[in-house]
C-alpha cells in the first residue's frame, strides 16, 4: 500500500494554519502540525485527528528548524507539501488600537526598526530559512509543492493604485513583509521550475484570526480554501502564481 503524502504546515496550532491542517487531513495527507509551542501543537494535532502529528517548529530559530528536518526525515522519509503559513502582524500594537491608528505609527518616517525586524524575521527570513532547510526533502519527493500564505495587503500593484481602498495602511511592517514574501515566492518558483516543484502564493482574505485581533470578516474555513485548493493541484498546474479564492489572480 502506498504511503500517504506528507504535508508540513507552519504556524498550524491555531487559525488558518489549523484549518488548513484539518482540510489536508480530510484529503488523506499525513499532516505535520508545526508549532512554536509543542504542547499547543499537540493539542491542535488532536483536533485535526488521525494522521496528524505535532512538530515543534519556530521559524525564527535555526536549531528548531534543523531539528524538525531531522525528525521528518527520520520518521516520515519524505515531504510532499510545504505550506508556509506562520506569520505575525506586529509586536507593538496596543490593545484596542485600530489597524488605521497602528498604521500611523509605522510610516517609513517613524516606524520602529525593532518592530519591523521582528515581523520580517518571521514573515520573510523565517520563510526562507524553512525553505532552505526543507528543500532536500522536497527535492527527493516526486511532485512536491510549496504554498506560501501571503496577503493582498502586499500587492505592489494594488497599493500603487490611488483608488485602492486599503492603500492608506500600506507600510514597512506587515504589508511590506508580504510584498517581500511575494518576491521570495517568485524567486523560489523560478529556481524550482526546472525540477518540477511548484511554488505559489495565496491570499486567505481578511480572515477572523488572532493575527488581526479577530477583526476579520471571513471564517477560517473560508480563509483556508485557496491554500488547500492550490495544494491539491496536479503536477501540470502553473507555478509562480498569486491567487485568492477561487483561482482569482491577485496582481503582484
Secondary structure, 3 states (H helix, E strand, C coil): CCCCCEEEECCCCCHHHHHHHHHHHHCCCEEEEEECCHHHHHHHHHHHCCCEEEEECCCCCHHHHHHHHHHHHHHCCCCCEEEECCCCCCCCCCCCCCHHHHHHCCCCCCCCHHHHHHHHHHHHHHHHHHHHHHHHHHHCCCCCEEEEEECHHHCHHHHCCCCCCCHHHCCCCHHHHHHHHHHHHHHHHHHHHCCCCEEEEEECCCECCHHHCCCCCECHHHHHHHHHHHHCCCCCCCCCCEEECCCEECCC
